[in-house]
C-alpha cells in the first residue's frame, strides 16, 4: 500500500495509519490498519491475510468498529499480541536455524576484491544495500547492530535520475526503497547482515510487505561484489530448500545500481518519530524482534 505524501506532517503525526490507501487484493481488509499491525507482530503473507479476514468477518468487529478510535486501536493491538507470538516464534526459529548453518565448503566464496579508490579496503568498511519493504523499517532494524557505522535510506534499481519520494510512491520509476548500510566486517560480517535481512521481513510476498504494496516495496539485495552475490544466492537456496516459509522466496538479487539518498525527513525516521502510529505498530515490533533474536549482535546502550 503506497504511502502518499499529500498528508500534512501534523495529520501524519496524529494518524494511526499514515498510509490511507487500501491494500489491493485483500478486500476484507480494505481501509483498515489491522494487516499492518499483524504483519508487524510477525504474521506474514497468507497468515496475515487469514488473521485479518477472520477478524473482520465477525459481527462483533463491525459492532466494535462503531466505537471510539481509542477502543478500535486497543482491540486491534490486543488481537495482534494474542495471535502473533506462536506463529512468529515458529517462523523465526525455523529461519534462524537455516541462516545459522555454515556455508558449505563445497561452494567456496570468491575472495573480497582488492581495494580501489572507489571501493575501500574491506578490512575497514564494507557496504550492503537491502530493500525489505518500507525503508523506515529497514533503517531502524540495522541501526541496532554492533558494527554498523551508518544507515542511509534511499532509492535504487530504477530508471529515473534523482527521483523524489513522490515519484517513488507512484511505482513507475522502477526504484526500490532501500537502505545502504556501511559496516565494519571485523565486527559483523555480510553473512550476519543477511541473517538479519531474512529474519526481519517476508521475502515471499512479491512487491509487497504487509500493507505496503508496489514495486518500490520489493524484497531485494543489491550486491556490491561477487562475494556478496554468492553469499546471497546460497542463503536463498538454503532457505528455499528448507521450506523456511510456506511460499517460495521472491527476493531479487541484482548488481548494485545508482543509489539516490532519500530526502532528509526520511533519514533516522524511527528515532525522530517514536510516537508516530506507523513507528509504534509496524516498526517497533521489528526492532523488538531484532533486539530479542540477535542479543549478542546489538550495540551497547549509552
C-alpha positions in Angstrom: 0.0 0.0 0.0 2.0 3.0 -1.2 2.4 5.9 1.3 1.2 9.2 -0.1 2.9 12.4 0.8 -0.2 14.5 0.4 -0.9 14.5 4.1 0.5 17.3 6.2 3.1 16.5 8.8 0.6 17.2 11.5 -2.0 14.9 10.2 0.5 12.1 9.8 1.7 12.6 13.4 -1.9 12.2 14.7 -2.9 9.5 12.3 -2.9 5.9 13.4 -2.1 4.7 9.9 -0.4 7.2 7.7 -0.9 5.0 4.6 -4.6 5.6 3.8 -4.8 3.7 0.5 -6.5 0.2 0.9 -4.4 -2.9 0.3 -5.3 -4.2 -3.1 -6.1 -7.9 -3.2 -7.3 -8.2 0.4 -10.8 -6.9 0.1 -11.9 -7.7 3.6 -9.0 -5.6 5.0 -9.8 -2.6 2.9 -9.3 0.8 4.7 -8.2 -0.9 7.9 -4.8 -0.9 9.7 -5.1 -4.5 11.1 -3.0 -6.2 8.4 -0.1 -3.8 9.0 -0.2 -4.5 12.7 -0.5 -8.2 12.3 2.5 -8.1 9.9 4.5 -6.0 12.4 4.0 -8.6 15.1 5.2 -11.5 12.8 2.1 -12.7 10.8 3.5 -12.8 7.3 1.9 -13.4 3.9 -1.1 -15.8 4.0 -1.1 -15.9 7.8 -1.6 -12.1 7.9 -4.4 -12.2 5.4 -6.1 -15.2 7.1 -5.9 -13.5 10.5 -7.2 -10.2 9.1 -10.1 -11.7 7.2 -11.2 -13.9 10.1 -11.3 -11.0 12.4 -13.1 -8.6 10.1 -15.7 -11.1 9.0 -17.0 -11.4 12.6 -20.2 -9.5 13.6 -18.6 -8.2 16.8 -15.9 -6.5 14.8 -18.4 -4.4 12.9 -20.1 -3.5 16.2 -16.8 -2.5 17.8 -15.9 -0.6 14.7 -18.6 2.0 15.6 -16.9 2.8 18.9 -14.3 5.4 19.6 -10.9 5.3 17.8 -9.1 4.6 21.1 -11.2 1.5 21.6 -10.5 0.5 18.0 -6.8 0.8 18.4 -6.8 -1.0 21.8 -8.7 -4.0 20.5 -6.5 -4.3 17.3 -3.3 -4.2 19.4 -4.7 -6.9 21.8 -5.7 -9.1 18.9 -2.2 -8.8 17.3 -0.5 -9.5 20.6 -2.6 -12.6 21.2 -2.5 -14.1 17.7 1.0 -13.3 16.5 3.5 -14.8 19.0 3.1 -18.5 18.4 3.2 -18.1 14.6 6.1 -15.6 14.7 8.1 -17.7 17.1 7.9 -20.9 15.0 8.7 -19.0 11.8 11.7 -17.2 13.4 13.1 -20.4 14.9 13.0 -22.1 11.5 14.6 -19.3 9.6 17.2 -18.7 12.3 18.2 -22.3 12.2 18.8 -22.3 8.5 20.7 -18.9 8.4 22.9 -20.1 11.2 24.2 -23.0 9.3 27.8 -22.6 8.0 28.3 -22.1 4.3 29.1 -25.4 2.6 32.8 -25.8 1.9 32.0 -27.3 -1.5 30.7 -24.0 -2.6 33.6 -21.7 -2.0 33.1 -17.9 -1.8 35.0 -15.6 -4.0 37.7 -13.6 -2.2 37.0 -9.9 -1.5 38.2 -7.6 -4.2 41.4 -5.6 -3.9 41.0 -2.1 -2.5 40.5 0.7 -5.0 39.8 4.4 -4.6 36.1 3.7 -5.4 35.9 0.7 -3.0 37.7 1.0 0.3 39.7 -1.8 2.0 37.1 -4.4 3.2 39.2 -4.9 6.4 38.0 -1.5 7.4 34.5 -1.0 5.9 32.0 -2.7 3.7 28.7 -1.7 2.2 25.4 -3.6 1.9 22.3 -2.5 0.2 19.0 -4.1 1.1 15.3 -3.5 0.3 12.7 -5.1 2.5 9.6 -3.0 2.2 9.5 0.4 3.8 12.9 1.8 4.3 11.9 3.3 7.6 11.7 -0.3 8.9 15.0 -1.5 7.4 16.8 1.5 8.7 15.6 1.1 12.3 16.4 -2.6 12.3 20.1 -2.3 11.1 20.7 0.7 13.3 20.5 -1.7 16.3 23.5 -3.8 15.3 27.1 -3.6 16.6 29.5 -2.9 13.7 27.0 -0.9 11.7 28.6 2.5 11.1 25.9 4.3 9.2 22.5 3.6 7.5 21.1 5.8 4.7 17.6 5.4 3.3 17.3 5.9 -0.4 16.2 4.6 -3.8 17.9 2.1 -6.1 17.3 0.0 -9.1 15.2 2.4 -11.2 15.4 4.4 -14.5 14.9 7.9 -13.3 17.8 10.0 -12.1 17.5 11.8 -8.7 13.9 10.6 -8.1 11.7 12.2 -5.5 9.7 10.5 -2.9 6.5 11.4 -4.7 7.8 9.8 -7.9 8.8 6.7 -5.9 5.3 6.4 -4.4 3.9 6.3 -8.0 5.6 3.0 -8.5 6.5 4.0 -12.0 10.3 4.7 -11.7 11.4 1.1 -11.1 13.2 2.0 -7.9 13.0 0.1 -4.7 13.1 1.8 -1.3 16.4 0.5 0.2 18.9 1.2 2.9 22.6 1.5 2.2 24.5 0.2 5.2 28.2 0.8 5.9 29.6 -1.6 8.4 32.8 -2.9 9.9 33.3 -6.5 8.8 35.6 -7.2 11.7 32.6 -6.8 14.0 29.7 -8.0 11.8 30.0 -10.0 8.6 28.0 -9.7 5.4 26.6 -13.1 6.1 25.4 -12.0 9.5 23.8 -8.9 7.9 22.0 -11.3 5.6 20.6 -13.2 8.5 19.1 -10.1 9.9 17.7 -9.2 6.5 16.0 -12.6 6.0 14.6 -12.7 9.5 13.0 -9.2 9.6 10.7 -9.3 6.6 8.7 -11.6 4.4 10.7 -12.4 1.3 7.8 -14.4 -0.2 5.4 -11.6 -1.0 6.0 -10.1 -4.4 6.2 -6.3 -4.4 4.6 -6.1 -1.0 5.4 -6.0 2.7 2.3 -6.0 4.9 0.1 -3.1 3.9 2.9 -1.5 1.7 2.3 -2.7 -1.8 4.1 -1.7 -5.1 7.3 -2.5 -6.8 9.1 0.1 -4.6 8.5 -2.3 -1.7 10.0 -5.4 -3.3 12.4 -7.6 -1.4 15.9 -7.1 -3.0 19.6 -7.5 -2.3 21.8 -5.2 -4.4 25.2 -6.9 -4.2 28.5 -4.8 -4.4 30.8 -7.6 -5.5 30.8 -11.3 -6.5 31.3 -12.5 -2.9 28.1 -10.8 -1.7 26.3 -12.2 -4.7 27.4 -15.7 -4.0 26.5 -15.5 -0.3 23.1 -14.0 -1.0 22.2 -16.7 -3.6 23.5 -19.6 -1.5 21.5 -18.4 1.6 18.4 -18.0 -0.6 18.8 -21.6 -2.0 19.2 -23.0 1.5 16.1 -21.2 2.8 14.0 -22.4 -0.1 15.3 -26.0 0.2 14.4 -26.0 3.9 10.9 -24.6 3.2 11.6 -21.9 5.7 8.4 -20.1 4.5 5.3 -21.7 3.2 5.8 -20.0 -0.2 8.9 -19.7 -2.3 11.3 -16.7 -1.9 10.9 -14.0 -4.5 13.8 -11.8 -3.3 15.6 -10.1 -6.2 19.4 -10.4 -6.2 20.9 -7.8 -8.5 24.2 -5.9 -9.0 24.3 -2.5 -7.3 22.7 0.3 -9.4 22.9 4.0 -8.8 21.8 4.8 -5.2 20.0 8.1 -4.5 19.8 9.2 -0.9 16.2 9.9 0.2 15.0 13.3 1.4 16.1 14.4 4.9 12.8 13.7 6.6 13.2 10.0 5.6 16.5 9.7 7.4 16.6 8.3 11.0 12.8 8.2 10.8 12.0 5.8 13.7 14.3 7.6 16.1 12.9 11.0 15.2 9.3 10.0 15.2 8.9 7.4 18.0 5.3 8.2 18.8 4.0 8.2 15.2 1.5 5.4 14.6 3.4 3.6 11.9 6.5 3.6 14.1 4.6 2.2 17.1 2.7 -0.5 15.5 4.8 -1.6 12.5 8.4 -0.6 13.0 8.7 -1.1 16.8 7.8 -4.9 16.7 10.6 -5.4 14.1 13.1 -3.6 16.3 11.9 -5.6 19.4 12.4 -8.8 17.4 15.9 -7.9 16.4 16.8 -7.0 20.0 15.4 -10.3 21.1 16.8 -12.7 18.5 20.1 -11.0 18.0 21.0 -10.1 21.5 24.7 -10.8 21.0 24.9 -8.5 18.0 23.5 -5.3 19.5 25.2 -2.0 20.1 25.8 -1.2 23.7 23.4 1.2 25.2 24.8 4.6 26.1 
